[in-house]
Amino acid sequence: MQRFPSLSIALVAVALACSKGTAAGSATKAAQVQPAAPLSALPVSAGDSLTDAADRGRIMGRDSAPVWFVMVSDFQCPYCKTWHDSTFRMIQKNYVETGRLRMAFINYPLHANSLPASVTAMCAAAQGRFWATHDRIFDTQDAWKNLKDARRYLDSLALASGADAAQLKSCEDGKRVEPLIAADQERFQKAGVGGTPTFYIGSASMVGAQPPSEFRRVIDSVLASPGKGK
């Protein structure tokens, strides 16, 4: 199973973010945060071929990229959607597709329909359809966030992204990816994550839906550093 690198976490700045039990954002002063243990040393759930495929499927970019860009996100968080709509595609085009960053998505569900959305996305990831499904889930957040049972709608997004219906149903009915999602959240809670979206860029971190210019500044600074902190 994919293990992410050890990170030395410095909170670069704080902006609006979702926190447990509320969708409201908050602004706090910059602080220094240290993880309970190096992230690569924390336990993750035992994998099988499907969960290993799902784990790999939520990673984008070249193995040779010098820096990890790890996003801790919640599909129902409004600030995660704001960041996705304003900044995600810029980073994907300018940094991931050019081989400078390797991007990974970490599930941190905090809202009523966040877990079903993560399950659909990760079951799609097992078929190599994570990122297209990820985009459709964020793009349609207002349509599914208040549904009493969002699974059918979310599944339609995965199918539109090319996922096989029978495999998707088997994965979801069998609760195959829930342990992976739970391990994501437990691992990053131990690392000090208090809200979404949170980002780790090499040895730096950022919290909240900050503007694209801030992400460019931090990413460029990390890429220019000698060690790069991958």
C-alpha positions as CSV (number, residue, x, y, z in Angstrom):
1,M,0.0,0.0,0.0
2,Q,1.2,3.5,-0.8
3,R,2.9,5.3,2.1
4,F,3.3,9.0,2.0
5,P,6.6,10.6,3.0
6,S,7.6,11.9,6.5
7,L,6.6,15.6,6.8
8,S,7.9,18.3,9.0
9,I,4.8,20.4,9.3
10,A,4.9,24.2,9.5
11,L,1.6,26.0,9.3
12,V,2.2,28.6,6.6
13,A,-1.1,30.4,6.9
14,V,-4.7,29.8,7.9
15,A,-7.9,30.7,6.0
16,L,-11.5,29.5,6.0
17,A,-11.8,25.8,6.6
18,C,-14.3,23.2,7.7
19,S,-13.9,21.8,11.2
20,K,-15.6,18.8,12.9
21,G,-19.2,19.4,13.8
22,T,-19.6,22.6,11.8
23,A,-19.3,23.9,8.3
24,A,-18.4,27.4,9.5
25,G,-14.9,28.7,8.8
26,S,-12.6,30.3,11.3
27,A,-9.4,32.4,11.1
28,T,-6.6,31.8,13.6
29,K,-3.1,33.0,14.0
30,A,-0.2,31.2,12.3
31,A,1.2,28.5,14.5
32,Q,3.8,25.7,14.6
33,V,2.5,22.2,14.6
34,Q,4.4,18.9,15.0
35,P,2.9,15.5,14.1
36,A,2.7,12.8,16.7
37,A,5.0,10.6,14.6
38,P,6.4,10.8,11.0
39,L,3.5,10.1,8.7
40,S,5.3,7.3,6.9
41,A,5.6,5.5,10.2
42,L,1.9,5.6,11.2
43,P,-0.1,2.4,10.7
44,V,-2.5,2.1,7.8
45,S,-5.1,-0.6,7.2
46,A,-4.0,-3.9,5.8
47,G,-4.6,-3.9,2.0
48,D,-5.8,-6.3,-0.6
49,S,-5.7,-6.0,-4.4
50,L,-8.8,-3.7,-4.5
51,T,-7.8,-1.4,-1.7
52,D,-4.2,-1.2,-3.0
53,A,-5.6,-0.2,-6.4
54,A,-7.9,2.4,-4.7
55,D,-4.9,3.7,-2.8
56,R,-2.8,4.1,-5.9
57,G,-5.7,5.5,-7.8
58,R,-6.0,8.6,-5.7
59,I,-2.4,9.6,-6.6
60,M,-1.7,11.8,-9.6
61,G,1.7,12.7,-11.2
62,R,5.0,11.2,-12.1
63,D,7.0,9.0,-9.7
64,S,10.0,11.2,-10.4
65,A,8.3,14.4,-9.2
66,P,10.6,16.0,-6.5
67,V,7.8,17.1,-4.1
68,W,4.5,15.6,-2.8
69,F,1.4,17.8,-2.7
70,V,-1.0,16.1,-0.2
71,M,-4.5,17.4,0.2
72,V,-6.6,16.5,3.2
73,S,-10.1,17.1,2.0
74,D,-13.8,16.5,2.5
75,F,-16.0,16.3,-0.5
76,Q,-18.9,18.1,1.2
77,C,-16.9,20.9,2.8
78,P,-17.8,24.1,1.0
79,Y,-14.3,25.5,1.5
80,C,-12.8,22.4,-0.2
81,K,-15.1,23.0,-3.1
82,T,-14.0,26.7,-3.2
83,W,-10.4,25.5,-3.4
84,H,-11.2,22.9,-6.0
85,D,-13.0,25.4,-8.2
86,S,-10.4,28.2,-7.9
87,T,-7.0,26.5,-7.5
88,F,-7.0,22.7,-8.1
89,R,-6.8,22.8,-11.9
90,M,-4.1,25.5,-11.8
91,I,-1.9,23.2,-9.7
92,Q,-2.8,20.2,-11.8
93,K,-1.8,21.9,-15.0
94,N,1.2,24.0,-13.9
95,Y,2.8,21.7,-11.4
96,V,1.6,18.1,-11.6
97,E,1.4,17.7,-15.4
98,T,4.8,19.4,-15.7
99,G,6.4,16.8,-13.4
100,R,7.1,19.1,-10.5
101,L,4.6,17.8,-8.0
102,R,3.0,14.5,-7.2
103,M,-0.5,14.9,-5.8
104,A,-2.4,12.7,-3.4
105,F,-6.0,13.0,-2.0
106,I,-6.6,12.1,1.7
107,N,-10.2,11.5,2.9
108,Y,-11.3,13.5,5.9
109,P,-15.1,13.2,6.0
110,L,-16.8,15.6,8.4
111,H,-20.3,16.1,7.0
112,A,-23.4,13.9,6.6
113,N,-22.8,12.9,3.0
114,S,-19.0,13.2,3.1
115,L,-18.4,9.5,3.8
116,P,-20.7,8.3,0.9
117,A,-18.9,10.6,-1.4
118,S,-15.5,9.3,-0.3
119,V,-16.7,5.7,-0.7
120,T,-17.9,6.3,-4.3
121,A,-14.7,8.2,-5.1
122,M,-12.4,5.5,-3.7
123,C,-14.4,2.6,-5.3
124,A,-14.0,4.6,-8.5
125,A,-10.2,4.9,-7.7
126,A,-10.0,1.1,-7.6
127,Q,-11.0,1.2,-11.3
128,G,-8.6,4.0,-12.1
129,R,-11.4,6.6,-12.2
130,F,-10.7,8.6,-9.1
131,W,-9.8,12.0,-10.5
132,A,-12.6,12.3,-13.0
133,T,-15.1,11.2,-10.3
134,H,-13.4,13.6,-7.8
135,D,-14.0,16.5,-10.2
136,R,-17.7,15.6,-10.8
137,I,-18.4,15.2,-7.1
138,F,-17.0,18.7,-6.3
139,D,-18.6,20.3,-9.4
140,T,-22.1,19.0,-8.3
141,Q,-21.7,19.4,-4.5
142,D,-24.9,21.6,-4.2
143,A,-26.9,18.9,-6.0
144,W,-26.1,16.0,-3.6
145,K,-25.0,17.5,-0.3
146,N,-28.5,17.6,1.2
147,L,-29.9,14.4,-0.2
148,K,-31.2,11.9,2.3
149,D,-29.6,9.0,0.4
150,A,-26.9,10.4,-1.9
151,R,-25.5,7.1,-3.1
152,R,-27.5,6.8,-6.3
153,Y,-26.6,10.3,-7.4
154,L,-22.9,9.9,-6.4
155,D,-22.8,6.6,-8.2
156,S,-24.1,8.3,-11.4
157,L,-21.0,10.6,-11.3
158,A,-18.6,7.6,-11.1
159,L,-20.4,5.9,-14.0
160,A,-20.2,9.1,-16.0
161,S,-16.5,9.0,-15.3
162,G,-16.1,5.6,-16.8
163,A,-16.5,3.3,-13.8
164,D,-18.1,-0.1,-14.3
165,A,-21.5,-0.3,-12.5
166,A,-21.1,-3.9,-11.3
167,Q,-17.7,-3.4,-9.9
168,L,-18.7,-0.2,-8.2
169,K,-21.7,-1.9,-6.6
170,S,-19.6,-4.8,-5.4
171,C,-17.1,-2.4,-3.8
172,E,-19.7,-0.3,-2.1
173,D,-21.9,-3.1,-0.9
174,G,-18.9,-5.0,0.5
175,K,-17.6,-1.9,2.3
176,R,-14.2,-2.5,0.8
177,V,-12.8,1.0,1.0
178,E,-14.2,2.1,4.4
179,P,-11.1,0.9,6.3
180,L,-8.8,2.9,3.9
181,I,-10.9,6.0,4.5
182,A,-10.9,5.5,8.3
183,A,-7.1,5.0,8.2
184,D,-6.8,8.3,6.3
185,Q,-8.7,10.2,8.9
186,E,-7.0,8.6,11.9
187,R,-3.6,9.0,10.5
188,F,-4.0,12.7,9.8
189,Q,-5.8,13.4,13.1
190,K,-2.6,12.1,14.8
191,A,-0.6,14.5,12.6
192,G,-2.6,17.5,13.9
193,V,-5.1,18.1,11.2
194,G,-8.1,20.1,12.6
195,G,-10.0,21.0,9.5
196,T,-10.4,20.8,5.8
197,P,-8.9,21.6,3.4
198,T,-5.4,21.1,4.7
199,F,-2.4,20.8,2.4
200,Y,1.2,19.4,2.8
201,I,3.6,20.7,0.2
202,G,7.0,19.0,0.9
203,S,7.9,20.2,4.3
204,A,5.4,23.1,4.3
205,S,1.7,23.1,5.1
206,M,-1.3,25.4,4.4
207,V,-4.8,25.4,5.8
208,G,-7.9,26.6,4.1
209,A,-9.1,27.8,0.7
210,Q,-6.4,30.4,0.2
211,P,-6.1,32.2,-3.2
212,P,-4.1,30.6,-6.0
213,S,-1.4,33.2,-5.6
214,E,-0.6,32.0,-2.1
215,F,-0.3,28.4,-3.3
216,R,2.0,29.4,-6.2
217,R,4.1,31.4,-3.7
218,V,4.5,28.4,-1.3
219,I,4.9,25.8,-4.0
220,D,7.6,27.8,-5.8
221,S,9.4,28.4,-2.5
222,V,9.4,24.7,-1.7
223,L,10.5,23.7,-5.2
224,A,13.4,26.2,-5.0
225,S,14.6,24.9,-1.6
226,P,17.7,22.7,-1.7
227,G,16.1,19.7,0.1
228,K,12.6,20.2,-1.3
229,G,11.2,18.2,1.6
230,K,9.6,15.4,-0.5
